[in-house]
Amino acid sequence: MKLVVVDDHHLFRAGVKAELAQHHEVVGEAATPSEALAVIAETHPDVVLLDVHLPDGGGVAVLEALPRDDTAPKVLALSVSDAAEDVVPMIRAGALGYVTKTIDTSELLDAIKTVAAGEACFSPRLAAFVLQAFSAPAPEKNELESLTPREREVLHHLARGYAYKRIAQRLGISDRTVETHVGNVLRKLQLTSRHEVSHWAAKRGLVD
């Protein structure tokens, strides 16, 4: 996998790069949102490790500037903070995962693998908090209407238990495009997993 590390502390970046370089290709690094966007555009990484507290808008500024299509990398937030005011904005802005800097190397590698596959990933002590924050209050009808026609198609197939590859085949799109649509569905409906999607859809009579 190709990775980019974004953090405004040089020594931390150097340490993370040294650990990850033994397993993946670290193709770039950055200390600010503008640097991050430039490096991402140049190197096209699979996953970006993104610090929350950056100058000039923080990690959210990077997420909001990334394209909302299958050209965008997956983003794993990596921060010293596990506070709600840091976690929630990052996830809502598009980060697929959020882990704290106390994580060890093997756990970080697992988190990168999970996010690269298009699945949500959180530090264990954050998981319960994130699930609570994003499943209440329940989405209203207008949030379903906020989905594009293609996102509604993906939601329908996802709720019925189809794997990403099967959805891609049925809709005639790429696996990466399916992952992008799933991410959009999860964000717009404030859900965090395919299991929640199935439950949400069944509760509203959208699937049998």
Secondary structure, DSSP 8 states (H G I E B T S, - for coil): -EEEEE-S-HHHHHHHHHHHTTTSEEEEEESSHHHHHHHHHHH--SEEEE-S--TTTHHHHHHHHS-SSTTS-EEEEEES---HHHHHHHHHHT-SEEEETT--HHHHHHHHHHHHTT--EE-HHHHHHHHHHHHSS---HHHHHTS-HHHHHHHHHHHTT--HHHHHHHHT--HHHHHHHHHHHHHHHT--SHHHHHHHHHHTTS--
